[in-house]
Amino acid sequence: MATTSKTKVFETIRACQENLLESYRDTLIFGLGVNDPKRVFGTTTGLVERFGGNRVFETPTAENSSMGIAVGLAISGFKPIVVHQRLDFFLLAMDQLVNSAAKWRFMFGDAYDTAIVIRLIVGRGWGQGPTHSQNLHAWFTHIPGLRVFFPTFADDFKTIFDHAFNQKFPVVLIEDRWVHSTEQSVMKTKVKFGEARLLSQGGDLSLITFGFNTILGMQVSEFYKRLGIQIDHIDLVSLKPIDFEKIFNSVAKTGRLVIIDSGFEMSSLGSYISHEVNKRFFKELKSPIEVLTAGDFPETTSHGIIGSLKISAESIARVIQRNLKLDSVANFQELKPKFVDVPDERFKGPF
């Protein structure tokens, strides 16, 4: 799958933004944390020093105002990148996103574009608790006029940044902070803007993941491969539009589908994908479609409880076991989380 060079996701995000600042003099980057000591998990390090405080700058804690400014800049010809350290914080800016940014082209006869990149970071882990850890990506997919992405790999972040300002719509880029520090090989196969990535091929079951759950899904796919079970693993990358062609081709081959969605179950993206697949393949399915989501309750701050409530490689493997109707498999011990509320020893929190 990989060539020799490696990168970390946060380094790629920083480099992509640097390239946009170099390529377009009307690109601006702003938001809470852009110029603080952590520089949004390292993704804006060095940018204000190189391009100056007029193009890369910190904003007050006023999310709706920041988004309103971004809309005004976009319709005036600028190319703004707005950064929010938590998706939860951005809820204060939903009015500007839904009623201004997403609607502007339709309301004014296509006379203006609102090409904005909105970076929203998902903040699970490190005892973040109920108001700093929500995966609300499904909300954004519900809105006409938005493009929504939830990538895992550095290559896919680069594709999104490379094409974001060619769109006439706002691009909502959701970043799982657990992937920021992962070291990744450069992919041999590039996927186009809006396409899903096929990570492994097999005829026994189709698995759909996105964000950090894709890394867990890769562990599970490799686990079952050693048992002789071949999984078609699709990393969704784009949540709107959805690459249904890859999904339908996969399900037509396997007759089974498991979807891992880090959001809540009711009205989830996974439920929508399940609905679309059921409409086309109901008679061909060998088992009911399974959708594994977060539980229907806010995330606790308790380290003693949270480990058992998160989606893990083990919980994904057990859903696949049920879908395949396997009486028994090898011990799931190797898939049990080694850390309670962080992905691995490299993760540093809370910010």
Secondary structure as UniProt FT lines:
FT   STRAND          2..8
FT   HELIX           9..23
FT   TURN            25..26
FT   STRAND          27..31
FT   TURN            32..35
FT   TURN            37..38
FT   HELIX           39..42
FT   TURN            43..46
FT   HELIX           47..51
FT   TURN            53..55
FT   STRAND          56..58
FT   HELIX           63..75
FT   TURN            76..77
FT   STRAND          79..84
FT   HELIX           87..90
FT   HELIX           91..93
FT   HELIX           94..95
FT   HELIX           96..101
FT   TURN            102..103
FT   HELIX           104..107
FT   TURN            108..110
FT   STRAND          117..122
FT   TURN            126..127
FT   TURN            130..131
FT   HELIX           137..141
FT   TURN            144..145
FT   STRAND          147..149
FT   HELIX           154..164
FT   TURN            165..166
FT   STRAND          171..176
FT   TURN            177..181
FT   STRAND          183..187
FT   TURN            193..194
FT   STRAND          197..200
FT   STRAND          205..209
FT   HELIX           212..225
FT   TURN            226..228
FT   STRAND          231..235
FT   STRAND          238..240
FT   HELIX           244..254
FT   STRAND          257..264
FT   TURN            266..267
FT   HELIX           269..281
FT   TURN            282..284
FT   STRAND          290..294
FT   HELIX           303..306
FT   TURN            307..309
FT   HELIX           313..323
FT   TURN            324..325
FT   HELIX           332..335
FT   TURN            345..346
//
